Amino acid sequence: MDDTGPEQPSRAGALGRLDAATQAVLDELAQDDVVARIWRHDTTVWHGDAPDPGEIANRLGWLTAPGNMRAAVEELESLAANLREEGMRHAVLLGMGGSSLCPEVLRASFEGSSGSPELIVLDSTAPDWVQAVEAAIDPVKTVFIVSSKSGTTTEVMSFYSYFRGVVERAVGGAAGRHFIAVTDPGSHLGDVAREQGFRAIFRADPNVGGRYSAFTHFGLVPAAIMGLDLGTLLGRAERAAVASGAGVGAEANRGGRLGAQLGGNYREGRDKLTFITSPGVASFGLWAEQLLAESTGKDGRGILPIAGEPFASPEQYGDDRVFAYLRLEGDDNEAADAHADALTAAGRVVLRRPLEDIYDLGAEFYRWEFATAVVGATIGIHPFNQPNVQESKDATNRVLAGYARTGELPAAREGSLTELLAATEADDYVAIMAYIHETEAVAQALDGLRRAILEKHGFATTLGYGPRFLHSTGQLHKGGKPNGAFLQLVQPPGADMPIPTAGYGFATLVAAQARGDMEALEGRGRPAARIDLGTDPATAIEELTEEV
């Protein structure tokens, strides 16, 4: 369905069901004045009996963020101009979760302006990944964006500790000029940045949660450094905010209507949202994945976002699916168009959204943020917290504490993919959690594994690289519906890379995070299997595919 225009008669079968489900939610939104109450920061929209309504009230700054950030554009463009003049070739964003996923979408979707630094996003503690970033840059010509809302994120501060040493060895006392901090006011990172002479410190709006922070300094500092047109990006978001405004009726309200579509389908059992995208915006699902999974996946409920899944024929999907197609005009859309049309012809629900050009991503970021807030009200959850994310962090800290005492990590039990799949039921999903370095060969092998699981068993699959997904779908894994089966893929580390401020290196950290996450899943009674891929992960994944 193209929600900017009339429905197409040839697709009335699917749209009839969608309209009935959506209309019921739209009627409720209108009756309860939900959209206007969201704009009034009325916390009773979500959990009227919330124990701490202030936690919600202090997370609604995203509503007006695009307009508020207009005042920062001149400063950000001046920073970008200075970096170009100094001949900086790379900007490496050191982030995790909400501080890294929007920049990753921008990096993958936009072409930076001529002469601007190339953006690299580092959000994995896998030693090979860290090493690959170091090998790709000249530290003399690189600026690092240290991005953490809390200012204490373990992964981010570990990245900073390591690369601070790299830069100091290259430039000596001028190292501070190669670092920029993006954080909340009063954070530990802000203190570190001031004491260690960072080039710039940007203090973001503390009333915006990480996954809603696309239009704060977390998204716009890297966008500016890439040379993007901030005015246009913000302008598209502002238009989306107006179209989702308090005075716009429920049926015409862009964000509210999308939220009603998602909520209506959820009520009808379609709780798995599968993204179809044009190639030029393929990374959008990575950002939306965190937004939806971490916001809705709690209290035994939640919408499971599925991004990057290989296409299959309509009959291979379960009835628990709804599809969202973001179509970029002028892109190579032949395969995606054919897939979306086949799904629609088969009676599947396909939500279609045309993008006139790449800057329409600005509107989509905002529209999906608003829709997610509406979904929270529709299915009865608090969309701004992440109560179960801490479980994996606590388990990881216990593993690291044990390592500090003994010098060893706890033994890990190997599992079986065959046994895991045999215990999985029809409406379950399989989460592939890859604590390995993403390479082209690995990505292709994982695509093959996902296709085989879908075609052979009919199970939806998600794919997350660890520890990135711990700050994203990890919340839904523990707090959402208990219908997931979890496949953890690891590989033995090569030479470790010491973290100067810790008593361990990145190989130990990523291994502890994998063990901690497995402990958290097992503590929740989730079926999980760990498989060590050995020194050739791509080949090992292909062998798993043959097993399927």
MOLIN-V406428 format. One record per residue. N is the residue number from 1. RES is the residue in one small letter. PSI is psi in whole degrees, 0 to 359 (none if undefined). Layout:
BEGIN
N,RES,PSI
N,RES,PSI
END
This chain:
BEGIN
1,m,129
2,d,107
3,d,17
4,t,354
5,g,188
6,p,157
7,e,153
8,q,126
9,p,324
10,s,347
11,r,19
12,a,333
13,g,307
14,a,320
15,l,332
16,g,313
17,r,318
18,l,315
19,d,318
20,a,316
21,a,316
22,t,318
23,q,322
24,a,319
25,v,318
26,l,320
27,d,320
28,e,318
29,l,317
30,a,316
31,q,319
32,d,3
33,d,40
34,v,313
35,v,313
36,a,323
37,r,325
38,i,315
39,w,334
40,r,3
41,h,40
42,d,105
43,t,345
44,t,352
45,v,323
46,w,121
47,h,80
48,g,337
49,d,28
50,a,134
51,p,334
52,d,81
53,p,337
54,g,331
55,e,326
56,i,312
57,a,327
58,n,15
59,r,21
60,l,13
61,g,342
62,w,338
63,l,320
64,t,12
65,a,317
66,p,315
67,g,322
68,n,326
69,m,354
70,r,324
71,a,341
72,a,352
73,v,314
74,e,316
75,e,318
76,l,320
77,e,328
78,s,317
79,l,313
80,a,319
81,a,319
82,n,320
83,l,322
84,r,316
85,e,327
86,e,357
87,g,26
88,m,131
89,r,330
90,h,149
91,a,118
92,v,117
93,l,120
94,l,102
95,g,183
96,m,134
97,g,236
98,g,337
99,s,352
100,s,335
101,l,318
102,c,313
103,p,326
104,e,321
105,v,316
106,l,316
107,r,316
108,a,337
109,s,326
110,f,150
111,e,122
112,g,157
113,s,155
114,s,131
115,g,349
116,s,153
117,p,146
118,e,132
119,l,133
120,i,132
121,v,123
122,l,112
123,d,36
124,s,138
125,t,3
126,a,126
127,p,320
128,d,326
129,w,315
130,v,317
131,q,322
132,a,322
133,v,315
134,e,321
135,a,337
136,a,349
137,i,160
138,d,111
139,p,336
140,v,332
141,k,30
142,t,140
143,v,142
144,f,130
145,i,108
146,v,109
147,s,111
148,s,123
149,k,310
150,s,333
151,g,6
152,t,8
153,t,123
154,t,311
155,e,315
156,v,315
157,m,332
158,s,316
159,f,313
160,y,314
161,s,317
162,y,310
163,f,339
164,r,317
165,g,319
166,v,314
167,v,320
168,e,322
169,r,335
170,a,322
171,v,356
172,g,228
173,g,348
174,a,12
175,a,323
176,g,328
177,r,349
178,h,10
179,f,141
180,i,135
181,a,137
182,v,118
183,t,177
184,d,156
185,p,139
186,g,11
187,s,164
188,h,319
189,l,321
190,g,320
191,d,315
192,v,316
193,a,318
194,r,316
195,e,330
196,q,18
197,g,41
198,f,151
199,r,318
200,a,151
201,i,120
202,f,122
203,r,111
204,a,167
205,d,117
206,p,351
207,n,21
208,v,124
209,g,160
210,g,315
211,r,352
212,y,17
213,s,20
214,a,324
215,f,37
216,t,187
217,h,335
218,f,324
219,g,326
220,l,335
221,v,307
222,p,326
223,a,317
224,a,316
225,i,327
226,m,341
227,g,21
228,l,159
229,d,97
230,l,324
231,g,316
232,t,317
233,l,313
234,l,324
235,g,319
236,r,321
237,a,320
238,e,321
239,r,321
240,a,324
241,a,317
242,v,318
243,a,347
244,s,19
245,g,168
246,a,330
247,g,2
248,v,125
249,g,155
250,a,316
251,e,330
252,a,349
253,n,116
254,r,306
255,g,320
256,g,320
257,r,317
258,l,318
259,g,321
260,a,321
261,q,314
262,l,317
263,g,321
264,g,317
265,n,323
266,y,317
267,r,334
268,e,11
269,g,1
270,r,83
271,d,7
272,k,110
273,l,113
274,t,125
275,f,132
276,i,131
277,t,154
278,s,152
279,p,325
280,g,344
281,v,28
282,a,331
283,s,351
284,f,323
285,g,330
286,l,319
287,w,313
288,a,332
289,e,311
290,q,314
291,l,310
292,l,315
293,a,314
294,e,332
295,s,322
296,t,344
297,g,79
298,k,167
299,d,30
300,g,15
301,r,179
302,g,151
303,i,126
304,l,111
305,p,138
306,i,112
307,a,143
308,g,16
309,e,134
310,p,147
311,f,147
312,a,171
313,s,151
314,p,322
315,e,347
316,q,353
317,y,145
318,g,169
319,d,1
320,d,17
321,r,145
322,v,146
323,f,143
324,a,123
325,y,113
326,l,113
327,r,115
328,l,119
329,e,135
330,g,357
331,d,175
332,d,85
333,n,7
334,e,311
335,a,316
336,a,320
337,d,313
338,a,319
339,h,312
340,a,319
341,d,322
342,a,320
343,l,315
344,t,316
345,a,332
346,a,4
347,g,12
348,r,153
349,v,118
350,v,117
351,l,118
352,r,135
353,r,113
354,p,140
355,l,121
356,e,323
357,d,178
358,i,333
359,y,347
360,d,348
361,l,328
362,g,316
363,a,321
364,e,320
365,f,311
366,y,316
367,r,319
368,w,327
369,e,312
370,f,317
371,a,322
372,t,321
373,a,320
374,v,319
375,v,318
376,g,315
377,a,326
378,t,320
379,i,1
380,g,42
381,i,166
382,h,109
383,p,8
384,f,4
385,n,177
386,q,70
387,p,338
388,n,354
389,v,325
390,q,337
391,e,314
392,s,323
393,k,315
394,d,319
395,a,320
396,t,318
397,n,324
398,r,320
399,v,316
400,l,324
401,a,320
402,g,322
403,y,321
404,a,328
405,r,321
406,t,341
407,g,11
408,e,151
409,l,151
410,p,148
411,a,145
412,a,137
413,r,130
414,e,146
415,g,189
416,s,128
417,l,321
418,t,315
419,e,323
420,l,314
421,l,326
422,a,333
423,a,4
424,t,137
425,e,174
426,a,317
427,d,13
428,d,171
429,y,158
430,v,119
431,a,117
432,i,118
433,m,103
434,a,103
435,y,60
436,i,169
437,h,127
438,e,117
439,t,170
440,e,318
441,a,319
442,v,316
443,a,318
444,q,320
445,a,321
446,l,324
447,d,317
448,g,321
449,l,317
450,r,318
451,r,318
452,a,319
453,i,320
454,l,312
455,e,325
456,k,320
457,h,345
458,g,12
459,f,135
460,a,146
461,t,145
462,t,157
463,l,126
464,g,137
465,y,132
466,g,147
467,p,10
468,r,313
469,f,342
470,l,332
471,h,16
472,s,260
473,t,348
474,g,327
475,q,313
476,l,325
477,h,319
478,k,324
479,g,347
480,g,198
481,k,142
482,p,58
483,n,29
484,g,147
485,a,134
486,f,119
487,l,111
488,q,123
489,l,128
490,v,166
491,q,149
492,p,139
493,p,151
494,g,217
495,a,134
496,d,158
497,m,104
498,p,142
499,i,113
500,p,326
501,t,5
502,a,163
503,g,29
504,y,175
505,g,183
506,f,327
507,a,319
508,t,319
509,l,311
510,v,325
511,a,321
512,a,323
513,q,321
514,a,315
515,r,321
516,g,320
517,d,319
518,m,320
519,e,318
520,a,319
521,l,314
522,e,326
523,g,334
524,r,0
525,g,20
526,r,136
527,p,128
528,a,148
529,a,136
530,r,132
531,i,125
532,d,121
533,l,352
534,g,198
535,t,352
536,d,77
537,p,323
538,a,314
539,t,320
540,a,322
541,i,320
542,e,324
543,e,323
544,l,322
545,t,318
546,e,324
547,e,321
548,v,none
END
